[in-house]
Amino acid sequence: MSKAKSRYSTEEQAALQSKQSVQLPSIKQEQVNSVSVIGLSELYQIKNHIQGEKQTKKTLDNQRLWAQRITKQRQQKEAEKLERFTKEEEERRKIDKDEEEYQERLKNELVKESNQKIFDQRADVLDVHFKFKLDTETLFLTISIIDRVLEIHQISKSKFQLYGVTALFIASKYEEVYSVPHVKDLVYVCDNAYTKEEILATEGKIISLLGFDLLTTSPLRMLNVYQETAKLDQKNYMLARYLIELSILEYSMIQFSNNVLACASIYLVHKIRRIHPSWNQDQMVPLTGLNEVEIRSCAKEMCSLLQNQDKKQFASIKKKFSMPKYFEVSKIRIEKKPSQNLQTLQQ
């Protein structure tokens, strides 16, 4: 029995071995059949494709990087170009502005020089006025007529003296009673530069230009109105008149109105004489409509005129007010450096 068993076991083992040897190939065959077999050439193609895609991606990345660099450089160049253009434009505008300022300054200087020449001619008119011993209001009306004509009509330099003596002739007829000069006297004063007919023709032209409107308010009339309220004695009144008449021949004073000139003369006289208050707000402001601040700049200019009264252009006025009848107010001297009582004028 043991032999049978061993034989059986031997056969069984053999059967098992034969069974195993039959089943293994079938399992391998199933695994082989379940996997797709790729050839070597296809592997090379796949490998080349993958490498090609990598290379293409790398190339695209490089192209994108170069595109970014180029774009950045282009933007930088455009920014530099814009900045350079902006600087050039600013420089051009600055040059244009400097040129405009220069032209404007040159124009203003020429206008100022021309106007100063006209104001220098006023001194000649004042000399004629002084020779004929005419009233002061005649002088102010003459200046007013000349200024109003100049505003609407251009007068050549060669004709200015003609218009000046003719304006004086018209003002004399309006203001004077017994001292109206004869036309032949005016011709003589002009050294026969103009004829009687030219003066009479110019008279008609001036009156036509002004539309027969000769009425005006001078700073002297306003000073006469304010004199009593300002409590000016005769000497101080003459000093105020002197300041006003000095203003006639100074171009910088043309910016101030007649009212301001009258008020500033009173204010400066009080400062010079150390009369307090220099400008009575309670009394003068309701009467004049001006406070101290509004007249201070004009008073400062008048003070400068008084300090420079020795100029040639003021010779006639200075001579006039050096007479005893005018209390010799032109002999008053104010030092160049403002004294303590005039410090407020420099504020």
C-alpha positions in Angstrom: 0.0 0.0 0.0 2.8 2.2 0.6 4.0 1.5 -2.8 0.6 2.4 -4.2 0.6 5.5 -2.3 4.0 6.5 -3.4 3.1 5.6 -7.0 0.1 7.7 -6.7 1.9 10.5 -5.2 4.5 10.1 -8.0 1.8 10.1 -10.7 0.0 12.9 -9.0 3.2 14.9 -8.9 3.9 14.1 -12.5 0.4 15.1 -13.4 0.7 18.3 -11.5 4.0 19.1 -13.1 2.6 18.3 -16.6 -0.4 20.5 -15.8 1.8 23.3 -14.7 3.9 23.1 -17.8 0.8 23.3 -20.0 -0.8 26.3 -18.1 2.2 28.6 -17.9 2.5 29.3 -21.6 -1.2 30.1 -21.9 -0.8 32.7 -19.1 2.2 34.2 -20.8 0.3 34.1 -24.1 -2.5 36.0 -22.5 -0.1 38.7 -21.2 1.6 38.9 -24.5 -1.7 39.2 -26.3 -2.9 41.9 -23.8 0.1 44.2 -24.6 0.4 46.2 -27.9 3.8 45.5 -29.4 5.6 48.7 -30.7 8.3 48.5 -33.2 11.7 50.0 -32.9 11.1 52.4 -35.8 8.0 53.7 -34.1 9.9 54.1 -30.8 12.4 56.3 -32.7 9.6 58.3 -34.2 8.0 58.8 -30.8 11.3 59.8 -29.4 12.0 62.2 -32.2 8.5 63.7 -31.9 8.9 64.3 -28.2 12.3 65.8 -28.8 10.8 67.9 -31.6 8.0 69.1 -29.3 10.6 70.0 -26.6 12.7 71.8 -29.2 9.6 73.6 -30.6 8.5 74.6 -27.1 12.0 75.8 -26.4 12.1 77.7 -29.6 8.7 79.3 -28.8 9.9 80.2 -25.4 13.0 81.8 -26.9 10.9 83.6 -29.5 8.5 84.8 -26.8 11.4 86.0 -24.7 13.0 87.8 -27.6 9.6 89.3 -28.4 9.3 90.6 -24.9 12.8 92.0 -25.0 12.2 93.7 -28.3 8.9 95.1 -27.0 10.6 96.3 -23.8 13.4 97.9 -25.8 10.8 99.5 -28.2 8.8 100.8 -25.3 12.0 102.1 -23.7 13.1 103.8 -26.9 9.6 105.3 -27.3 9.7 106.5 -23.7 13.2 108.0 -24.3 12.0 109.6 -27.5 8.9 111.0 -25.7 11.0 112.3 -22.9 13.4 113.9 -25.3 10.5 115.4 -27.3 9.0 116.7 -24.1 12.3 118.3 -23.0 12.7 119.8 -26.5 9.2 121.1 -26.4 9.7 122.6 -22.9 12.9 124.2 -24.1 11.2 125.5 -27.2 8.3 126.9 -25.1 10.8 128.4 -22.7 12.6 130.1 -25.6 9.3 131.3 -27.1 8.2 132.6 -23.7 11.6 134.4 -23.2 11.2 135.8 -26.7 7.7 137.0 -26.0 8.8 138.5 -22.6 11.7 140.2 -24.3 9.4 141.6 -27.1 6.9 142.7 -24.5 9.6 144.2 -22.4 11.0 145.9 -25.4 7.6 147.2 -26.4 6.9 148.4 -22.9 10.3 150.2 -22.8 9.6 151.8 -26.2 6.1 152.9 -25.0 7.5 154.1 -21.8 10.3 156.0 -23.6 7.8 157.5 -26.0 5.5 158.4 -23.2 8.4 159.9 -21.2 9.2 162.1 -24.2 5.6 163.2 -24.2 5.9 164.0 -20.5 9.1 165.9 -21.1 7.1 168.0 -23.6 4.7 168.8 -20.7 7.6 170.7 -19.2 7.5 173.0 -22.2 3.8 173.5 -21.8 4.4 174.3 -18.2 7.0 176.9 -19.1 4.6 178.6 -21.5 1.9 178.5 -18.8 4.4 180.1 -16.3 5.4 182.8 -18.8 1.8 183.9 -19.4 1.1 183.8 -15.6 -2.0 181.7 -16.1 -4.1 180.1 -13.4 -3.1 176.7 -12.1 -6.5 175.2 -13.2 -5.6 176.3 -16.7 -2.5 174.1 -16.5 -4.5 171.0 -15.3 -7.1 171.5 -18.0 -4.4 171.8 -20.6 -2.8 168.5 -19.5 -6.3 166.8 -19.4 -7.0 168.0 -23.0 -3.7 166.7 -24.3 -4.1 163.3 -22.5 -7.7 162.8 -23.8 -6.6 163.7 -27.4 -3.7 161.3 -27.2 -6.1 158.5 -26.2 -8.1 158.8 -29.4 -5.7 160.4 -31.9 -2.1 159.8 -32.7 0.1 162.9 -32.6 3.5 162.9 -34.3 6.5 164.2 -32.4 6.8 167.2 -34.7 3.2 168.3 -34.0 3.2 167.8 -30.3 4.2 171.3 -29.5 1.5 172.6 -31.8 -1.2 170.5 -30.0 0.3 171.6 -26.6 0.1 175.3 -27.2 -3.3 174.9 -28.8 -4.6 172.9 -25.8 -3.3 175.7 -23.6 -5.1 178.3 -25.8 -8.4 176.3 -25.4 -7.9 175.9 -21.6 -7.2 179.6 -21.2 -10.5 180.5 -22.9 -12.3 178.1 -20.5 -10.6 179.1 -17.2 -9.1 182.6 -17.6 -10.9 185.9 -17.5 -8.3 188.5 -18.5 -5.2 186.5 -19.2 -6.1 184.7 -22.4 -3.0 184.8 -24.6 -3.3 186.0 -28.2 -2.6 183.6 -31.0 0.3 185.8 -32.2 1.9 185.4 -28.8 1.6 181.6 -29.0 3.3 181.7 -32.5 6.1 183.8 -30.9 6.5 181.3 -28.1 6.9 178.5 -30.6 9.6 180.4 -32.4 7.4 180.7 -35.4 7.5 177.0 -35.9 3.7 177.1 -36.6 1.5 179.7 -38.2 -1.6 181.4 -36.8 -3.8 179.4 -39.2 -2.3 176.1 -38.1 -3.0 176.9 -34.4 -6.7 177.9 -35.2 -7.1 174.8 -37.4 -5.7 172.6 -34.6 -8.1 174.2 -32.1 -11.1 173.2 -34.2 -9.7 169.7 -34.6 -9.2 169.2 -30.9 -12.6 170.5 -30.0 -14.2 168.2 -32.6 -12.2 165.2 -31.3 -13.4 165.8 -27.8 -17.0 166.5 -28.9 -16.9 170.0 -27.2 -16.7 168.2 -23.9 -14.0 170.1 -21.9 -15.3 169.5 -18.4 -12.8 167.8 -16.1 -12.0 167.4 -12.4 -8.4 168.1 -11.5 -6.6 167.0 -8.4 -6.3 170.7 -7.4 -10.1 171.0 -7.3 -10.3 168.0 -5.1 -7.5 169.3 -2.9 -9.5 172.5 -2.5 -12.6 170.5 -1.4 -10.6 168.4 1.1 -8.5 171.3 2.5 -10.8 172.4 5.2 -11.6 168.8 6.4 -7.9 167.9 6.4 -7.2 171.2 8.3 -4.4 172.3 6.1 -2.9 175.8 6.8 -1.7 177.9 3.9 1.9 176.6 3.9 0.8 172.9 4.1 -1.7 173.6 1.3 1.0 175.0 -0.9 3.2 172.0 -0.2 0.4 169.7 -1.2 -0.1 171.7 -4.4 3.7 171.5 -5.1 3.5 167.7 -4.7 0.6 167.5 -7.2 2.3 169.7 -9.8 5.5 167.6 -9.5 3.3 164.6 -10.4 2.2 166.2 -13.7 5.7 165.7 -15.1 6.4 162.1 -13.9 5.2 159.2 -16.1 4.9 156.8 -13.2 2.2 159.0 -11.6 -0.2 158.5 -14.6 -1.5 155.3 -12.9 -3.1 157.2 -10.1 -6.5 159.0 -10.4 -7.0 162.7 -9.5 -8.7 161.7 -6.3 -5.8 159.5 -5.2 -3.3 162.3 -6.1 -5.1 164.8 -4.0 -5.5 162.5 -1.0 -1.9 161.3 -1.2 -0.6 164.8 -1.2 -2.5 165.5 2.1 -1.3 162.3 3.6 2.3 163.0 2.7 2.2 166.6 4.0 0.9 165.3 7.3 3.7 162.7 7.4 6.3 165.4 6.7 4.9 167.8 9.2 4.4 165.0 11.7 0.7 165.8 12.1 -1.2 163.0 13.8 -3.3 161.4 12.5 -1.8 161.4 9.1 -5.2 160.3 7.6 -8.3 160.8 9.8 -10.3 157.7 9.0 -13.5 159.0 10.5 -13.5 162.3 8.6 -11.5 161.7 5.4 -12.8 158.2 4.4 -16.5 159.3 4.1 -15.5 162.4 2.2 -12.9 160.9 -0.2 -13.9 157.2 -0.3 -10.3 156.2 0.2 -8.5 154.7 3.2 -4.9 155.0 4.2 -3.8 151.7 2.5 -5.2 152.9 -0.9 -3.2 156.1 -1.0 0.0 154.9 0.6 1.7 153.7 -2.6 0.9 157.1 -4.3 2.3 159.0 -1.3 5.5 156.9 -1.5 5.9 157.9 -5.2 5.3 161.5 -4.3 7.9 161.3 -1.6 10.4 160.0 -4.2 9.6 162.9 -6.4 10.2 165.4 -3.6 13.6 163.7 -2.9 14.5 164.1 -6.6 13.1 167.5 -7.2 16.4 168.8 -8.5 15.9 167.0 -11.8 15.9 169.3 -14.9 12.4 168.4 -15.8 11.1 169.9 -12.5 13.1 173.2 -12.8 10.1 175.4 -13.7 7.8 174.1 -10.9 10.7 174.3 -8.4 11.3 177.9 -9.4 7.6 178.7 -9.2 7.2 177.3 -5.7 10.4 178.9 -4.4 8.7 182.3 -4.4 7.5 183.8 -1.1 3.9 183.8 -2.3 4.1 180.0 -2.3 5.9 180.0 1.1 9.1 178.7 -0.6 7.9 175.1 -0.2 10.2 173.9 -2.9 13.2 174.5 -0.6 12.0 171.7 1.7 14.4 168.8 1.6 13.8 165.2 2.5 16.8 162.9 3.0 17.1 159.9 0.7 16.9 157.5 3.6 13.4 157.7 5.0 13.2 159.2 8.4 11.3 157.6 11.2 8.1 159.5 10.5 8.1 158.3 6.9 8.7 154.6 7.5 5.1 153.8 7.1 5.3 155.0 3.5 7.8 152.2 2.7 5.5 149.4 4.0 
